[in-house]
Amino acid sequence: MGTILDALTSKFLTKLVQLIENEVVMMLSIKKDIKRLKKNLEHFSAVREDAEALAMEDRRIEAWWKNMRDVMFDVDVIIDLVMVHSQKLLLPPRSVYCNQSMVSCFGKLSFDPKVARRIKDINDKLDEIKMNTEMFNLGRTSCQQFQVTFVDRNKTSPVDELEVVGKQIKQSVDDMVQIIVSSFHENRSSVLGIQGMGGIGKTTLAQKIYNEQVIREEFQVHIWLCISQSYTETGLLKQAIRMAGEKCDQLETKTELLPLLLDTIKGKSVFLVLDDVWKSDVWIDLLRSPFMRASNCHVLVTTRNHDVLAEMHATYTHQVNTMNYDDGLELLMKKSFQPYEQISEFKNVGYEIVKKCDGLPLAIKVVAGVLSTKRTTLEWKSIRDSKWSIHGLPEELAGSLYLSYSNLPPELKQCFLWCALLPPNFEIRRDAVSYWWVAEGFVRKEHELSIHEIAEEYYLELVRRNLLQPIPVFVDKGVSTMHDLLRSLGQFLTKDHSLFINGQSNGAMSNLRRLGISDAVEEIPSLEEHKCLRSLLLFNNKNFKSVDKDIFRKLQHIRVLVLSRTSIQNIPESLGRLVLLRLLDLSYTEINKLPDSTGSLISLEYLSLLGCRQLDSLPAGLMRLTKLSFLWLEHTAIDHVPKGIAKFQQLYGLKGVFESGTGFKLDELRYLPNIQRLWIEKLEKAAPGGDLVLKDSHNLRELGLCCTVASTQEIIRYQIHEVERIQQVYDMLIPSPSLEYIFVVAFPGTVFPGWLGSKPELTMPNLRHMHLNVCISCLELPPAGQMPHLQVFQIEGADAIESIGTEFLGRGVGSPTVFFPELELLHITRMCSLQSWSLDTGNPCDIMEGNLPQFLMPKLKRLLLVDCPKLRALPSVLLINLTRIHIEDAHELKDVVDLPAVVWLKLKNNSSLRRISSLGRLQDLLAQDCPMLDQANNLWSLRRVYMIDCMRAQEFRNCLTEEEQGILFHVATDGRNIFPDETLYN
């Protein structure tokens, strides 16, 4: 698929063509060197496609490749510096008077001699590198460029599909559970281990044991801790306390947290999982003391290292074996194809590929990611017969993992490797990582698509190839993580120029280009020596409190600077020296002002000030940054947004903007043709106007419309004339048909705006997510059932709504009519007046003919119903695919009945609930603080029941038939939530 060098060369040549066509540059002394640089780079389009692999196998070639890569970093810098300096020359100093033509004036201006010298040096280096002719294939044409493929996201595989296949794992689970339960009954605390190489399925096995019925029954407290190599002691202690059912938000030190953990588990039986342990000290020095004081504690440890288990005195170790080939083939096919595709012709070659994966589940999944892009058996055979083993790679990273990387297009290779800079188990957000990649220059502009849309498709392609693992709670796959083995592969491949520092790293490296620092690093290393640094990432490191006032004079190559959730309070004026800086993320820091020099960041495209609650103003120079494509101002103390936002013609994302006196006006939004993500705040202060300010925003995909919500959770009341004025403001904010996400927050009117409350399918035909929050006066919901593509609907805090009925269903979609044809997730929360909820369409024929189940929310899988204290009953209509329900604080609800597809039901604090009936597929029932619950029938599939502080639990159990008596039934009265990790998504 080509090397990263292919992507870089193509990008540089495009930029050089632009420079050569620039009259200003061609009048300067560097024009010959620019042309020479272009000619040199053209030669490098013929570098061998296997150069990167050869560099791992041959030290001489490795030195050549490293030198080549360093020069390419320098080329990137120098081209951008030339472009920046040429932009400065477009506006000659005011002291220079010239009555001749503009171009002839430029001829009198000198170019920065340091930059000119560096261009000459780079050309000399490239000439020297070209002398190694064996690394070039002069007959090679440039590789075919990667084209993003837009896939209908409604037809992709669900992220929560079952990936565990085969009987092997079940037997392993049964064996270990028997050992754990035997030790429990003998009242012996124990440590047990699961050992195996990375990617073999240790965590999957531990999850199965953790969720096993008998484990849930016997132990009162269940805790799962993921132990990354860069864990923090306070972070682990907080997680343990939360999973044991207590709160610790106000505690920050180990001294405060340890006693609370001890008090929380003291006298309890505890099942503790420590996942991915690299060193035994996390147990010996931190966790052993409090947990061994529990009445009966059993610890399950997953690790790659036998020595860790020996040091922890494990009494039993289970060695995880590879999958058998039949199970591996089942997994490969499941991850390579959609369920409806014909796959029989691929099984023979697929079986041979599984053999080459050595039965490793992770290896099979990532190879399936490669195969999912191939649609002929010939292509599958090509993958089977390609070179999987690369000499020089660590054994656990070779084979299929490297194959999945090497088969990536060059653009995606850069994006994948960049993710290895992020902390372990980091939640990778599609929107954020897309901006990071754009700022680094990884994303290639294509056709009419915006560069940010292309970056988002890069992200989704990595998800489709199983190189990023989406988190199930996000229906749109917008948040994911990276497996630690894939992260290790990325770090190995970038070890010469990129570094992630955890608590054990020293950070020493020459020519360091990218640096990530974990929150476990107590002493931030000196940065001044890393003059070539282009990306610096610090996430949630409270030890980072200040920077030297001259630091940015020495780090002038920085393009990406992320200081999110650090303790930094002041940004020095030297920030303005970062003329190549494209992304600056200061979110959730303690800064109270931005330096005046911010206006000198002429390359800046992304600025996030989200959550900077001490920041009360923006520097005047900010409005000069016309290259800005993203500006995030939410949750700050800023009380004035300057006029002139309309100058930012490249704006893609604008969040937290609001009208203010002589400053920004909504009318400016009419002049932002490229805007795709827009959040407007404080709409109660906006003045209504005659124009529809978003009518020309044809690319708008996400829109947030917010009035102020009191920080004390008190309700803000408006006068009638104020509500009418706010209603007029909302009426002028009709979104374009391209919209996919709508968020309406604290709308004070009694009726939603006409474009939302009447025929939303005409205004927003592509909408996928609708969130209506704290709309306390609205009397009824919009007809969301008319939306053809709506996947997620969330309503929260609509205090005035007393009933949900036909108005919510609307007229439906298509013929025959389907209501909510694509809805997967429904949240109804904090509806204090809601008394009734009906899904009756109002058409008697639907009921008589039995059409409702088939045409009503046919894809709904999850329902969250929380804090609806007056709701008397659930809809009587059967929802044929609804599988998971969470109901909490519904005090008038008496029955949960007739839900044929539900397999998981969580009930909490429902004071009048008495009966659960006709849930034929229900397997898991979790009930807490339901004092009246005492009736059950037709629960044929029930496997486990937890009843916590349910006073009539025995009566409920007595209702179960003989067939149902074999289930796990656990009753407790300790007032503690023992299943906080059991959620609608997990």
N, C-alpha and C positions, 0 to 999 in steps of 0.2 A: 504493500500500500504506500510505499514511499517513506522517506525519513522526514523528521521535523525540519531538516535542512531544506526540503522541497517547499514547505510552507513559508519558511523565512525568506528564501530566495525570491519566490514569487511576490511576497509582500514588499520586499525591498526594491525590486525592479519597478513595481507599480509606483512606489513613492519617488524613485529616481526619475522616472518619466515625467512625473508632475513637476519635479524641480527643474528638469531640463527645459520644460515648456514655460517655465516661469521667467519672464523677462528680467526681473530684478536679479535673480540668481545668476543668470547668464551675463549680466553686466559686471559681475564681481570677479575678483581674482581667482576664485576657486572653480570656475566653470570647467577648465580642462580636467581638474582632478575629479569632479563629479562625473564627467563623461567616462573617465578612466575607471572609476569605481563601478559604473554600470557595466562596462565591458568585462571587468573582472568577475562580477556576480553572474553574468550570463554563462560564464564558463562553469560555474558551480551547479548549474542545473543538470550537469552530466555526472554528478557524484553517484557512485554505485548505490543501489537501493539497499544493499546488505551492509553498508558501511557501519551502521550503528551496531549490528550484531558482530561484525568482524572486530570492532574495537574492544569488545568484551573478551575476545578469544586471543588477541595478539597485543602484547604490550606496546610494540612499536606503532601499530595502527591506533591503539588507544591514545597515545601521546599526540598523534596527528589529529585524531577526532576531537580531543580536548582543546587543542590549539585552534582548530577550525571553529569550534563552538564559542570559544572566548572571543575570537575575531568577529563572529556573527553578532554577539552581544554588543561589541563595540560599534559595528556597522549600524545596528539599530539606534544606538545612542547618537551617533554622529549625524545620521540622516535627520533625526528629529531635531537635533540642535540647529542644523542648517535651516530647516523649515521654520523653527521658532525665530531665529535671527532674521530670516528674510521677512517674516511677518512684522517684526519690529521696524524694519527699514521701510515698510510701506507707509509709515507715518514719520517723515523726517523730523528731527528736532526743530522746535519753533525758531531757534536762533539761526537756522540755515535758511537763507532766502534764495530762491531760485526762480527765475522767470523763463528758464528754458523748459524743454519737455521734461516730464517726470522721469523718464528712463535715463536721460543724460545726466540728470541730477544724481541718480543712484551711482553713476560711474565715479562720482567724486567722493563717495562714502567708502570707507574702508571696512572690510569684514574682520570679525574677531580673529586675530592671528593664531590664537590657541586652537580654535576649531579648524582653521586651515591647516595647521601643522598636523593635527590628528588625522585629517583625511589623507594626507600624504603617507603617514605612518601605516595606516590601515591598508592602503594600496600596496605598500611595500610588503606587508605581511601576507596579503593575498597572493602576491607574485611568488613568494617563497613557498606557500602552501601548495600552489599549483604545480610545483616541481615534482611532487609525489604523484606521478602519472598513473600508478597502479590503482589508485583510488577513484579513477574516473573511467566511465564507460562512454566514450565519445560518440558511440552510435546510439546512445540512449536518448529517447525523447523525453521531455518533461512528463512527469506522471499525471494521470488524469485527475483533475481537481474533484474534490469531494463536493457533492451537491446535497444539501439538506433535503430530507424527504418529510413532508408533512403527513402525519398519520392521524386518522380520525381517533381522537382520544377516547371516544365512546366504545371503540371496538378493540382496544388493547386489553391485555389480560389484567384482571384485578390484582392489586398488590398484596391482598391477603390470602391468595390461593395457597392451598396446602402443598408444601414442597417436600414433605417427608414421605417417602415411599418405601414399601417393602416390609418384611416381617423381622428383619435383623434387629432393627432398633427396638421393636416391641419386646423381644426377648431380653435384650440388654437392660431395658427399663425394668422389667419384672424382676430380674436378678438383683439389681441394686436396691430396688424398693424393699425387697424381702430382707436384705441385710440391714437396711436403715430401720425398718419397723422392728426387727428382732432386737436390735440394740436399744431401741426406744423402750420396748417392753421390759428389758432388763435394767432400765434406768441408768444406762451407761452413755455418757456423752462420747461422741466419736468424730473423727475427721476421715472422710472418704475422698478418693480422688478419681478423676477422669483424665487420662493422659493420652495424648496423641499429637501428631503433627498438625500444623495449621491447615485449616480448611477441611478437616476430616469429619467434622460434625460433633465436636465436643459440646458446644453450646446448645445445639439442637437436642442432644441427648439429655443434658442437664435441664433444659426447659420442659421436656417430657416428664422427667422425674418430679420436678418442682410442681407441675400441675396435676400429678397423679392423685386419684381420689383419696387413697389411704393416707398419703402425705398430708393432704389438706385436712383430713379428719383427725389425725393424731396430734398434729402440732397446732398450738394456739397462735404462734407468730411465724410468719413466712417472710423472709428478707432475701432480696436478690441484689448483689452488688457487682457491678462491672469494674474490674481492677485494671485500668489502663496503665501503661508504663509511666505516665505522668500524672498519676492520681494525686489529689491533695488529701491530707488526713481529715481536715474539717469537712471537705466535700463528702467523703465516705461516711463520716459519722452522721452528718445531716441526713443523707439518704437512708441510712439504717434506721434512724429515729422516725423519719416519715413513714417508712414501710412498716414499722412496728406500731403505727397508729397515733403518734404524737406530733406536735408542732414544735419547730425550733427556729422560726424565722428571725427572731431577735437575737439569737446567740451566734457568735462569730469565732470563738476561740475553742481550742481543744480542751482547755481546762473547764469551760462551761458545758461543753457537749458530752464529755465522757460520763459525768454523773447522771445526766438526763437519760442517756442511753441505758445505763445500768438500772435506773429506776423503772424505765419503760419495760424491760424484759425480765426483771427480777421476779422469780417465782413462776415464770412461764416456760413452757416447752417451745423451743425455737428451732426452726429449720432454716439454715443460712447457706446460701450459694455464693461462692466467691468465683466469679467467672474471669478467665484469662489472667491468671496470676503468674507473674514473671519472677517475683522474689518473695521469699517466705516472710520477710520482715513485716509485711502488711498484717499478717496474722500474729506473729510472735510479739512484735513491739506495740501494736495498736489494738487489735480486735480481740485477742485471746482473753485478756483479763476481764473485760465486761461480759463477754458471751459465755465464758465458762462459769460465771456466777448465776446464769439462768438455771432453772431447775433441771432441765434436760435439753441440751443443745447438740444438734447434729449438723456438721458442716460438710458441704459438698464443694470440692475444689476442681476447677478445670484448668489445666496447664499443659504446656508442651514439654515441661522439664520434670523428669523423675526426681531430681534432687530437691525440688521445691516440696514435693509430697513427703520425701524422707525427712526433711527438716521440720515439717509440720506434724510429724509422727502420724501419718495416715495409716489407719488400720487395714484399709483395703484399697486397692487401685484397680480400676477397670481400664484396660487398654482398648482404645477404640480401633476397630478394624475398618477396612475400606468396605464400600458397598459391593454387593455381588453384582455381576454384570447385568442381570435381568432388571434389577431395581434401578441400576444406573441408566439403562436404556429408557426405562419409563420416565425417569427424571429428565433425561436429555430431550426426549420427544415433547414432554410437557412444556419445557422452557423454550423450545425451538419453533413450535407451531401454535397456531390458534386451534381451539377445540374442534372447529368445523372443518379443518383442512385434512386432506387425504395424505397419509404419511406412510402407508405400507411399503412403498418402494424405497424409502429411506432407511428402513430398519436394519438391513444387513450392514451397510456402511456405518450406520449409527452405532451398531454393536461393536464394530472394530474401533471406532473413535472412543467409545467408553473404555475399552481395554487400554488405550493409550493414556487415559486419564487416571489409570490405576485405582479406580473406584473412589476417588476423592469427590465429595459432593460439590465443593466450591469449584473445583476444576471442571466438573461436568457443566455446571451452570454458566461459567464464563465462556466455555467453548460453545455452549448453546447460544450464547449471545452473538458469537461470530457466525454460527450456522444459521441463525434467524435471518441473516441478511442474504443467505444463499438459497436459491429456489430450484436447483437442479441437482441430481445425484452426482453429476460430473463435478460440480463445485464442491460438494461434500467430500468427494474423493480427493480433490485437490487439497483440501484442508487436512484430510487424513494423511496424505503423503508429504505434506510440507515439513519443513525442519522445525521440530518442537524443542529440541534440546540445544541450548546455547552454553558452550563452555565459558566459565567465568561467573555465571549467575549462581547465587546460593541455591542449593538443591530444592528447597521448598518454594522458590520463586520461579524455577525453570518449568519447562513443559507447558501445560495448558495456560497457566497464568501469563507467561511471556507471550504465548501464541495469541492470546486475546488482545494483548497490547500491540504486538507487531502487526496485527491485521486492522488496526485502527487507521483511518485516514490521518495524514499529518496534522491537520487542524485539531482533531480530537485527541491525538497523542499529547499535545501541549496542554489541553484542558484537563485530561486525566492526571498527568504528572503534577499539575498545579495543585490539585486537590490533596496531594500527599503532604503539602505544607500545613494543612489544617490539623487541629488536635484530634486525638483518637476519639471515636464516637461522636464527633462534631456533627451537628445537624446542618447539613448543606442545603441552603435555601436556593431554589432555582433563581429567584429574582436577584438575590445578592451575588451569587457566584457568576451569573451572566455578566453583571457589571464588572466584576473583577477580571474576567476573561477579556472583555472589551478593552478595559484599561491597559491590559498587558499587550494588546495587539494581536491576540490569537484568532480573532473572528474575522472572516473574510466577507466583505459585502457581496451580496448576490442579488441580481435582478432588482425587483421593486421592493423587496423585503427590507425592513429596517435591520440594522446591524444587531440590535438587541433581540429582535425576534429570532434571528439566526442563532444567536448565543443560547437562547432558551431551547431551541431545537437541538443544539449540541448537547445540552444537559439531558434532554429526553432521550437522545440517542445513546448516551452512556447508561441511562436507566434501562433502556430496551436491551442493551448488550450485557446487562447484569453486572456492570462495573460499579454502579451505584445502586444501593438498596433502598427503595422508597419506604417511607414510614406509613403504615396503613391508615393512620388517622387522617391523612391528607388525600382526599379522593382524587385530586388532580395530580398526584405524585410530585407535588411542589417542594417537598422536603425529603431528604434522603441521608444515608450514611455510607461510609466506605468501609468495607471489610478490612480488618487489620493486615491481612496478608497482601491484599492489593495495595494498601497504603505503604507497606514495606517495599513492595516492588517499585512503586513510584519513587520512594526515597532512595532506593538503591540506584535507580537509573539516573537520578539527578544529584548524586552524592558529590560530584565535582563542583557544583555551582549553587546548590540549594541546601538549606539546613533547617530542620525543626529541632529546637532546643527544648528538652524536657529537663527534669530535675537532675539528670545524670550527665547531660552533654556539656562540653566545654566551649563549643561555638568557634573554635579556631579553624580558619580556612582562608586561603588567599583567593582573591577574585570572587568572593561570595556575592551572588546576584540576588538571591531570595532568602529571607530569614523569617521563620515563624517561631514564636516564643510561647510556651505553654503557661498556664496559670500556676503551675507548680514551681516555676523558677523564682526563687526568693531574691536572688541578686541579679539584676538585669546586666548583661555583659556590656562592655564598652562598644559603642557603635561607630566611633570616629574612624577606626581603622578600615572599615568596610566601605571604601569610597566608591566601589562599583555597584553597591546595593541598589536594586530597582524595586523590590517589594519588601515591606516590613509589616509583619502582622502580629499584633498582640491582642488576644481575646481574654477579657475577664481577669487580667493580672493586676491585682490591687497593689502589688509591690512597685508598679511603674507609676511614680508620683510626679516626676519632673524631668525635663530635658535641658541640657546645656544650651545657653542662649545662642551659641554659634554652631550648634550641631548640624543645622541644615545647610550651612555654608560648605560643609565637608561631604554631605550626602546628596550631591546635586543631580544624581541620576535617578532618584526615587520617582517611580511612576504610581505605585500603590502604597498608601500609608493607612493602616488600620490600627487604631488605638482604642477600640470599642471596649467599654466597661472597665477601663483602667482608672486609676486615681489621679490622673493628670489634671491640674487646675489651670495651668498657663501654657499658652503656645507662644514661643518666641517670635520676634519680628523676622528672624532669619528664615521663617517659613516661606516668605516671598521669593527666596532665591531658588526655589524648586520649580524651575520653568518647565520641566518635563512632567510634573505631577499631574496625573489624570484623575486619581481617586483619593479622596480624603474622608475617612470615616471616624468621626469623633463621637459616635452615639454613646449615650449613657455615661459620659465623663462628667467631671465637675468643673469644666471650664466656665468662666463667667464673661469672657469676651473673646472674639477672634481678633488677631492682630490686623492693623491697618494694611499691612503688606499682603493680605489675602488677595487684594485686587491685582497683584502682580502675577498671580498664578495663571498665566495666559493659556496653559494647556488643560486646565482643570475642567473635567467633564462631570464628575460625581462628587457631591458634598452632602454628607449625612450628619445632621445635628440632632437626630432623634433622641429624645430623653435628656437633653442637656438642660436640666431644670434651673440651673443658675444663670443661663445665658439669656439676657434680656434685650439684646440689640444685635443688629447686623452691621458690619462695616460698610461705609458708603461705597468703597471700591468694589464690593461684591458685584454691583450691577455692571461692571466692565467685563465680567467674565462671560462673554457671549458664546463660548463653546459649551457651557453647562448643558448637560442632557438629563441630569437628575439632581433635584434639590429636595431635601427632607427636613422639615421644620417642626414636625409634630412633637407635642409634649415638652415644649420649652417655655421659658418666661418671656419670649419675644412678644411685644405688644404692637409692633409696627413692621409691616412688610413694605419695603420701598416700592415706589412706582417704577415701572420699567421691565417687569417680568416678560412683557411681550417682545423685548429685544432678544430673548433667549429662543431663537428660532429652532434650535436643535433639541429643545426640551422633550424628553421621552417620559420622564416621571417627575411629578410635582406633588409633594405631600405636605399638608399642614399650612397651606397658604390661606390668607383671609383678608377681607377688606379692612382698611384702617385709615380713617381720616383722609389725609392728602396722599396716602400711599397707594398700594395696589387696589385695583378695581376689577370686578369680575369681567368687565368688558374686555380686559386684556386677553382673556382666554380665547377670544375669537381669532387671535393672531398667532396661535400656537398649533400649526397644522400637523405636527408630528407627535403630539401628546398621546400617550397610551395609558398611563397610570396617573390618576388625578384624585387627590383628596383635598376637599375644601372644608375649612373649619370656621367656627364662629359665624355661621350663616345668619344668626339673629342680628348681627351688626351690619349685614349687607343691605344695600339699597336696591330695590327692584328697578329693572329697566325694561325697555321695549324689545330688545333684541334677544334671540335665542343664541346664547353665547357659545354653545357647544355644537351648533348645527353643522359646522364645517370640520369638526374633529372626527374625521372618517376613520381614524386608526384607534380611537379610544377603546380600551379593553377593560379597564378597571376604574370605577368611580366611587368615591366616598363623599357623601354629603352629610355634614355634621353640624348640629348646633351644640352649644356648650353643655356638658354634663358636670354638675357640681361635684367637686372632689370629695365632698362628705357624703355622697350618695343621696343628698336631699334633692327633692324634685324642684326644678326651676319652673315657676309659673309665669305665664305671660298674659298681658291684657289682650282683649279681643282684637283691638286694632293692631297690636304687635303680631299676633298670630296671622292676621290677614296679610300683613306686609311680608312675613316670612313665607307664607304660602305663595305669594307672588314671586318671591325669589326662587323657590323650588320650581315653579312653573316655567321659569326662563332657563332652567338647567336641564332641558330635555336632552338625553344622551343620544349618540349616534347608534345606528343599527349594529355596529361592530362590537358593542359592549358584551363582555363575558362575566364580569363580576360587578355587583352593585351592593354598596353598604350605605344604609340610611340610619343615621344615629341621632337620637333625641329630636326627631321631627315633632313639633308641638301641635300640629293641626289635627282636626277630628277626622279628616278624610285625606288619604294619601294623594299626592299630586296626580292629576289626570293621566299623565303618561305612564304612571306606575299602577294606578288603581283602577283603570278602565280596560284598556286593551294593550297590556304590556308586551304581548307577543308581536305587535306591530312595531312598537318603539324599539324593543330589544329582542329581536328574533333569535339571536345567538347566545343569549344569557345562559350561563351554567351555574352560577352561584348567586343566591339572593340572601342578604343578611339585613334584618330589620331590628334595630336595637333601641330600647328605651323610647319607643314612640308611644308615650303614656296616654295620649288623648285620642288616638285613632280608634274608631268604633268597629271596624272590620278589616279583615286581611284583604290584600289584593288577589285577583283571580289567577294565582300562580299556576293552577292546573292547566292553563292555556299555553304555558311556555313549553315549546317543543323539545328544548335541549337542557332544561333545568335539572341539575344533578344534586344540588345541595340547597336546602331551604332552612334558614334559622330565624326564629322570631324570639325576642327576649324583651321582657319588661313592658309589654303592651297592656298596661293596667286597666284600660277602659273596655277591652274586649271581653264580652260575657259568653259569646258562643262562636264556634267555627262551624260553618256549614257549606251550603252550595256556593256562596260567594267566593270561597277559597278554591273550589274546584273549577269555577268558571264554565266555559263552554267546551273545554277539552281540546283535543288536537286530532285532526284527521277524520277519516271515515273508514271503518267504524270508529266512533269517538273513543279516544284514550285520554284519561286524566293523569297528568304527571307521567308521561311515557318514559322519561329517563331518570326520575328522581331516585337517588340511592340513599340519601342521608337526610333525616328530618329531626330538627331540634326545636322543641317548644319549652321555653324556660321562663321563670319569673312572671307568670301570667296570673296575677293575684285575684282577678275577677272571673276568670274562665270557669264556666259551669258545665257547658255541654260542647261536645265535639261529634259532629256527624259527617259521614262520608256519603250520605244519600245524595245522588245526583239530581233528585227532583223529577226524574223520569220513571214512572211506574213500570214501564216496559223493561227497564234494566233489571229491576228486582224480580219481576215475574219470569223473565227469560234466563235469570241467573248469570247475567253478563258482567256484573260488577267486579267480582274477583279478577277476571281476566283483563278488564280495561281500566282498573283503578290502581295507580301506583304499582305497576307490574314489576318494577325493578327495585322497589324500596327494600333495603336490607337492614337498616339500623334506625331505631327510634329512641330519642332521648327526651324524656318528659320529667322536668324538674321544677319544683316550687310552683305548682298549680293547685293550691290548697282547696279550691272549691269545685274542682272537676269531679263530676259524679260517675262518669263511665267512659270507657274507651269506645271508639266507633264499633258498631255491631257488624260492619262489613268485614268479610275475610280478606286479609292481605296475603296473597299467596306466596310471596318470597321474603317476607319480613322475618329475619332470623335472630336478631339480637335487640333486646329492649331493656332500657334502664328507666325505672320509675321511682321518683323520690319526692317526698313532701307533697303527696297528693292525698290530703287527709279525708276527703269525702269519697274517694274511690273505694268501692266495695268488692268488685270482681275484676279478675283478669281472665277472660274466657275466649274461646273460639279463635285461636291464633295457630293455624295448623303447621306453619313452617318454623315457628320460633324454637331455637335450640338452646338459647341462653337468656336468662331472665334475672335481672338484679332489681330487688325491691328494698327501699330504705325509707324508714320513717313515714310510713303510710298508716295513720292511726286507725282508720276504719276498714281497712282491707281484710276481707274474711275468706274469700274463695279463689282458688286457681283451678280452672277446669278446661278440659278439651284442648290441651296443648300436646297433641299426640307425639310430636318430635322433640319436646323439651328434654334436654339432657342435664343442664346445670341450672340450679335454682339457688340464688343467694339472697337471703332475706334478713333484714336487720331492723329492729325497732318497729315491728308490725305486730302490736299486742293482740289484735283480734283474729289474726290469720289462723284458722283451724279447720278449713275444709279443702279437700283435694279430690279430684276424680278425673279419670281419663288422661293420666300422665304416664302412658305406657313406656316411654323411652327414657324415663328419668334415670340418671346415673349417680348424681350426687346432689345433696341438699345441705346447705348451711343455714342455720337459723340462729341468729345472734340477738339476744334480748327479745325474743318472741315468746310471750308468756304462755301461749297455747300450742307450743311446738309439738308436744306429745299428742294432743288431739289431732293435729294436722297429720302426724305420722300414722296414727291409727286409721286414717282414711285411705291409706294406700292399700292396694290389693295385694294378694299373695305374690303376684308376678312382680310387683313393684317393691316388695320388701327386701330384695337383695341389694338395694342401692346403698351407697355411702350416705349416712345421715349423721350430721354433726350438729350438736346443740351446745351453745355457750351462753353464759349470762354475765360475762365480765365487762360488758359495756364498751368493748374495744372493737374497732373495725378491723377484722383480720383478713379482709380481701381488698385492700385499697388498690392493688395492682390489677384487679379484675375490672376491666373497662369495656365500654361498648366496642372497642377496637381490638382488644387483646383477651 
